Amino acid sequence: MLTTVLICAATCLLMLGGVLFLPRLRLGKITVSTYWLAALLGAVVLLACGCVDLTSLGRSLVADTAVNPLKILALFLAMTMLSVFLDEVGFFRYLANVALHRAKSSRKKLFFILYFVVSVLTVFTSNDVIILSFTPFLCYFCKHADIDPIPYLVAEFVAANTWSMALVIGNPTNIYLATCFGIGFVDYLKYSLLPTLFAGLIALPVLYLLFRKSLSLPMEGEAEDVHPEDKPQLIAGIVVLGSCTLLLAVGPSFGAPMWIVAVSAAGGLFLFSLIYCAAKRKKPKAVLGCLKRAPWQLIPFMLSMYVLVSALDGQGVTAELARLLDGAPPVIAYGVSSFLVSNLINNIPMSELFASVLSASGGSVPAVMATIVGSNLGALLTPVGALAGLMFGAISERYGAKLGFGKFVKYGAAVSVPALAAALSALALLVAI
């Protein structure tokens, strides 16, 4: 057991160090993120040392069960592709411009409109895609308007990682944990809606209090006119995403697994786009953009962390963690611990670890949903908390709007702690009822 624990701890420390001090490596013309390289190295070492039962590991990767990591990855990647497709055809940029036009010369109005737009879009798409889409545009606009971008960037990030709790498709951690424990689309919504509302409505006034002085100043710049260039593909993308969301809600009642629904939707949209572009004799930029921007690095990362968790599980470590957490009310124990652990090892490996811990403790719905709350709101505390935080920091810095680690934690703690308290209180209320 000791060898396994030491290797896993060293892997997490190496991954954390890479995130903080060397987030990316340049190998010739290729740039790779170090977080998944550290995870892959740890998994290889565990396999080489015989700390993992290869037979059991192989069976779990081909098993026809909800916890199969390959199915979960397929679901997440397919939903991400649908959102990225909409971004490639200009949907998010267009909505951002509409919001900026509505705000006119009021920074305060822009702040509230932005929070609302990002919140709504995150519910039906993905927090990662929203951050990738909105952050560059916000940085550009704020520079053009000569205003401080920090209030709007923080509001965007908080909205994206708070309202992502609402639907199971909003965050890869939602997908992973809900799928592992057989929580369907509708059942998930029953437990997530009220905590999301509580957290989102608490976060907004806290954000406003943090930035009220800056938001009271006038705004001189104006938004540019942006219109979708390819309306047929834009309409197709919206229709497919809407239909997919609906089928995810009702599909399990008819025995249709969520990953098959999502993969079929993405495949159908790509097929339509390829045929449409061939008929128009133009390059399928949207499809190519999706393939280029898809988070492929999540595949080796999640599979490597799956190996680490399997090793810990096989040595009885996760069962011991379950015993420790079971001494307190599940909503508090799992909500707070997942929130904190997310900021030590990132929320995706935390979710894989806690899935095993939850299984050892019986996997009650309140405990699973509390872990999901912690995985989403944990992203707000430090940049390490989620992949969204790492992407957000890199993009902001690239566009000249650097938000250092200290400032991130300062704003993140001010928002995430009350939001977590509100969300867990709402979840405890639902459980009591």
N, C-alpha and C positions, 0 to 999 in steps of 0.2 A: 504493500500500500504506500509506503513512504516514497519509494522510487516514483510511482505514478504521480503522487501529489507534488513532489519536487519538480518533475518535468512539466506538469501542467502549470504550476506557479511560475516557473521560469519562462514558459511560453507566454503567459499573460503579461508578465513584467516586460518581456521583450516587445510584445505587441503594443503595450502602453507607451514604452519608451520610443518606439518608432512613430507612433501617432503624435507624440509631443515634440520630438526632436528631429526626426527624419521621416516625414510622412510619405515621401515619394523618392524613388530611385530612378535615375535616368540610365537606361541601358541602350546606348547608341541613339537611335531615333525613337525608341520606345520608353515611355514613362509608366512605371508600375507603382502601386501603393504598397507600402511595407507591411500594413496590418495583416494582409492575407499571407504574405511570405513568412511572417513569424508563426502564424497558425499552422501553415503547411509544414514548416520545419519541426514544430512540436509534435505534429501528428506522425511524421516520418520517424522521429526518434522513439516515440511510444511503440510504433509498430516494430521497429528494429529491436527494441528491448524486450519484446514479447509481452508488453503490458496490456495488449488488447487481444481478445479472442477473435481471430480472423474469421472463423466459421460463423460465429454469431453476428459479427459485423456484416459479412457478406449476405447473410440471410435477411438482415434488417433493411439492406439497400434494395432488395428485390421483393420484399414482402408486400403483399396486397393489403396494406393497412393504411390508416390515416396518418400514422407517424412516419411513414416513409419519407425521408428527407428529399428524395428526388421529385416526388409528387409536389411537395411544398415549394420547392424551388421552381418547378414548372408553373405553378399557380402564380407565384410572385413575379416571375419574369414575364409571363403573359400579360398580367395586369399592368406591369410597368411599360410594356411595349404599347399597349393601348393608349396610355397617357402620353408617352413620348411621341406617338404618332400625331396626336392632337397638337402637341407643341411644335412639331415639324411643319405642320400646315398653318401655323400662326394663330391658333386659338387662344392660348394664354397671353401672348403678346397683345392681341387685339383687346382682350378683356382688361388687361392692365392699362391700356391707353384709354379705354372707356372710363375706367375709374379715375384716371388722372384728369380727364376732361371734366368729369363731374365735380371734382374738387375745386377747379378754377384756381383762385389765388389763396385758398385757405389750407394751411398746413394741417390744421386740426381736422378739417373735413377729409383731406386726403388720408390721414392716419386712420380714421374710422372706416372709410370706404375700403381701404386696402385690407384692413383686418377682416372685414366682412367678406370680401371677394375671396381672399386666400382661405378663409375658414370654409366657405361653401365648396370651393373647388377641391380642397383637401379631402372633404368627406367622400366625394365621389371618384377621386383619382388616387393620388399617392403623395404623401408628404415629401418624399425625396424628389419627385418630378416637379412639384410646385416650387421647391427651393431652387432646383436647377434652372427652372424657367424664369422665375420672377427676380432672383437676386441680380443677375447681370443687368436686367432692364432697369431695376430700381437704382442701382449704382450709376448707370448712365444718365438717367433722368435727374437724379439729385445733383450730379456734377453739372449738368446743363442748366439747372435751375439755381445753382449756387446755394444749396441748402444742405444741412447736415444729414447724411444718409442713415446714421445709426438708429434713430427712432423708428424709421420705417423698416429697416432690415431686422431689427429685434422684434418688431410687431409681426412681420412676415414669418419669422422663424418660430415665434411662440404660437401663432395661430396654426401654422402647419403641423406642429408637433403636439398640439392640444386637441384640435378637432379631428386629427387622424385616428383618435380612439373610437369615433362614432360608428364606423362600419368596419367589418373584418378586413376589407381590402385596403384600408388606409395606411397600413404599416406592415412590413414583413413580419414583425414580432406578433402582431394580431393574427396574421395568417398562420404562423407556425404554431402558436399556443392553442388557438381555437381549433385548428385542424387536428392537432395531437390528441385533444380531449373530446373530439366529436361534437363540438359546439357549433351548430349550424348558423347560417346567416341571420335568420329571424331570432333565434334564441340569443345569439350574441347581442343583437340590437336591444333586446329587452333589458339586458344588464348594462349596456354601454351608454345608452342615450342620456340618462339622467346624470351620471358622473361626468360625461363630456360637457353637458350644458353647465353644470356647476363649475367645472374647471375653467371653461371658456369664458363664462360670465364674470368669474373672479379675476381672471388674468387681464381682461381688458381695462378695468379701472386702475389696476396696479400699474400697468404699462403707461396709462395716461398720466398718472401721478409722477412716474419716473421722468417723463419727458415733457411735462406741461409747459415749462418755460420755453423750450425750443419750439413747441407747436403753436405757441401764441404769436410768433413772429410772422410777418407776411411772406408770401412766396411770389417771386417775380417771374420765374420761368413758366413755359407752357408746354404741354404735351404735343407730340407730333401726331399727325394723322396717319393711322395705320389701318389698313383694311386687308382682310384675308384674300390671298391671291388665288387660292384654289378651293372655291366653294364646294364643288361636288365631293372632293375628298374630305373636306372639313365636315360636311353634313354626314357623310358615311361614318367618319370617326365618332361623331357624337351619337349617332343612332346605334352603332355597334357597342359603344361603351355603355350607353343607357340600357340596351337590351341585355348585355352581359350582366350588369348589376342586378337587373330584374331576375334573370335566370339563376344567378347565384343565390337569390332569396328563395326561389321556389323549386329550384332543381333538385336539392336533396330530398324533397318530398316524393320525387319521382325516381329516386335512385341514381341521379346524375351527380357524380362527384364534382366538387368545385374546380379541381384542376383541369378536368376535361372540358368543362364549360368555358373556362378562361382561355385555354389553349385553342379550342375550336373558334372562339371569337377572334382571337388575334390572328390565327391562320386564315380565317375568312376575310378579315379586313385586309390583310396583306395580299391575298389573292385578288380581291377586288381592285386594290391599288395598282398591282402589276398589270392586270388586264386593261384598266383605265389608262394607265400611262403608255402601254403598248399601242392602244387605239389612238392616243393623242400624239404618238411618236415622240415621247419625251422621257427623260431619265426619271426613274422612280425614286426621287430624292427622299420622300418621306420614309419609304421602306428601308433604304440604305442608311438614312439617319438613325432610324430605330435600331438597326443592327449594330451600328457604330457606337451608339450611346447606351445601349443596354448594359446593366451592371454585371457583366460576365464574371468579374472578379469575386462576386458573391458565391459563385459555385465552388471554387477551391476553398474559400473562407469557411462557408457553412459546413462543407463536408469535412474539412479539417477539424473544426470545432466539434463536429459530431463524433469524430474519433476520440477527442479529448474527453468529452462527456461520457462516451461509452466506456472509456478506461476508468474514469472515476466511479461510474455506476457499477462496473464489474468488481471494483475493490471495496464497495460498500460505503464510499464517501458520501454519495448523494442521499443514501438512507440515513446517515448520521445527521446531515444537514436538515433533512425532513423532521427528524426527531427534535432537533433544537427549535425549529420554527413552529412546530405543533404545540409548543408550550404557551402560545399567545393566540388571541383571536385571529383567524386566517386573513381577514381583510387587512388588518394592521400589520401583521407579521410579514405577509407576502408582498403587500403594497410598498411598505417602507424598505424592506430588504432588497426587493428588485430594483427600486429607485436608486438605492446606494450602490448596489453591485453593478448596475448598468454603467456607472461612472468609474468603475474600476477596470472592467473588461469589455465595455461596449454592450449595447442592449441586445444585439443579435446573439452573441455567445451566451449572454446572461439568460436569454430565453431558452436556448438549448439546454443549459445547465439546469434551469428551474423546471423545465419540462420533466426531466428525470427526477428531480426532487419532489415535484408535485405527484408524479406517478407513485413514488414511494410512500407518500402521505395519503393517497387515495384519490387525489385529483378532483377535489370538490370545485364546483363552479365558482363560488365566491373567491376561493384562493386563486384559481386560474385568472379570473377577471381582475383581481387585485394586482396580480403579476403583470397583466397587460397594461393596467393603468400606470404602474411603476415604470414599465419599459418605454411608454410614450413620453411621460412627463420627466423621466430621467434624462431625456435628451436635452432638457432645458438647463440643467444645472452646470454642466461643463461641456466643452467641445468633444470630449471623449465619450460622452453618453450615447451617441448614435452616429451612424454613418452620415446622417443628414448634417450633423454638426461639423464633421470633418470637411464635407463638401462645401458647406456654407462658409466656413472660414477661408478655405482655399479660393473660392470664387470671389468673395468680398475683397480679399487682399489683392487678387489679380486686377481688380478694377479700382484699386486705390482707396478702398474703404475698410481699412484694417480694424478689426475688433479683437484686441489682444485677449489672452487667457484671463487676466485679471478682471477686465471689464465684462467679459462674457460671464464669469462666475458672479460678479456683482449684480448684474441685471438678472441672470438666470436664477440665483438664489431668491431674489426679491419676488420673482414671479412663480417659480416652480414650487416652493414650499407651501404657500397658501393654496395654489391650484391643486397640489397633491392632497392637502388636508380636505379641501372641498370635494374632490372626486371620491376619495375613500369614504368620506362621511355619507355622500349620496349612495355609494355602493352598499355601505353598512345598513342604510335605511331600507334599500331594496331587499336586502337579505332578511332584515327583521320583519318586513311586511310579508 
